[in-house]
Every structure is written in C-alpha cells, then in structure tokens.
Amino acid sequence: MRNLVIILLGILMISCSSNDTHIEQNLYYYDQTGCTDPWNTGSNDSNAKTALELRKYFKSLEVIILDVSFEDISKEGEYSCDACTCLTGTRIIINIHERDNEKVIDVGFEKMLLTKKL
C-alpha cells in the first residue's frame, strides 16, 4: 500500500510540474506588405529573415517576442498587386508579454481573437 501511495504522489508531482511550463498566449497578427513593413523586409525575404529582423526591430522598442509564426492567408489570384504597400498574403503572428500590447498595436499589429471549435 505504501508503494502505491508513493507511485501516485510521483505521478501527481510530474503532472503538476508539466503545467508550470505553460506559456500564456498573447497573440497579435500583422499582414505583411510587399516592402513597407517597419522592420524593412517584405515579399522577397524568407520567413527566417523576416523573423530575425522583426525581433531586432521590436528589441529596439524594448519588446521581447516570445514566438513568431507565419500563416499563408492568400487565395488564388487575390494578391497580384506589385506595389510596396500591397499585401503579400502572409500573416505574421507574434506572441508577446501582455505589458507590450500597446507597443505592438502602435506598429500596426492587431489582437488575434482565438475561437474554440466545439
């Protein structure tokens, strides 16, 4: 019986400690332009380069980006404009600390509203 209690306590401790690494999701998005984004990248740059420049840009504003991801939101033929201000069909999604919300909004990011699927 004592061994069973020790095993159950061990399982409980492991399951509780895994919740300690949970990162709060505070997501914002920005629809990339051809070449007018403030971090000086655009449609001709790779996602890796864009992420690097984005992190540098926000570091200069004292904002730490916890995570960067990219989403293709284009539909066939929708993004055929070649001007710098035209959207590329790539959405940049960042996760930041809540204290930095206003700073990213000032740059043009918008709060990402998450919906749960039933």
N, C-alpha and C positions, 0 to 999 in steps of 0.2 A: 504494500500500500504506500509506503514511504517513497519508493522508487517512482510510482505513478504520479505522486504529488510533485516530485522534483521534475519529472518529464513535462508535466502540464505547466509548471511555472516557467520552465525553459522555453516552451513553445509560446507562452504568453509574452515573455520578455522579447523574444525575437519578433513577434508580430507587432508589438508596440514600438520597437526601435525602428522598424521599416517605415512607420508613419512620420518619424522625425525628419526624414529626408524629403518630405513633400515640399515642392516649390509652388508658392501661390501664383496663379495665372493672372497677370495683369496685362492683357494683350491689346496692342494697338496696331493698326494697319495703315499703309500708305501705298497708293497705286503709282508705280514707277512711271516716270516720263522718259521721253527719248534722250534728253540731255539737260534738263533744268533742275534736277534734284540738288539740294544744297550740299550734298556730300560729293558732288562732281563725278558721278557715274551715271550710266544710262543703258540704253538697249544694247550697245556694243560690248558691254563689260560682263564678265562672268558673275554668277551669283556669289562666288567666293570673294572676288574683288569688291563687289558691292557691299558685302557683309563687313569686310575689313575696313573699307572707307567709311561706312555707316558707323561702326564702332569708334573709329578715330574722331569723326565729326561730333558724335554725342559725348565722347570723353572730354572734348574741348568745352562742352556745355555742362560738364560735371554730371552727366547722366551715364549710368552703367547699364548696358544692355545685357540681360541675363540670357537671352536666346534670340536668334534671328532665324526666320524661315521664309521661304518663298512659295507662292502659290500661283499657278497659271489660271487666270480668270478669263482668258481670251476665248472668244468664239470665232469660228472660221470667218475671215474677211472683216471682222469688226475693227481691228486695229491696223488699218492700212495707211494711216497718216504718217508722214515722214518728218514733220516739224518737231523741233525740240520740245515743245510743250505738249505734244500728243502723248497719250498713254500707250504703254507698251504691251499691256495685257498681263503684266507681272505685278502681283501684290506682295509687298514686303510686310512681314508680320514680326513684331518685336514683343518681348516680354520684359517689363521693367519693374523697378520698385515703385510702389504707389506714390511715394513722395515726389516722383519725377513726372507725374501725369501732365501738369500744365506745360512743362518744357517741351514735351513731345507734341502736344496739341499746338503749341505756338509754331512749330516747324511744319505742321500740316498733317500729322498723323491723326487718326480717328479711333475712338474706343471701339474695340471689337466686341460685339454683343454675342455671347455664346448661348445657343439654344440647345435644350436637351431633347433628344429624339425619344419618343415613347414607344 
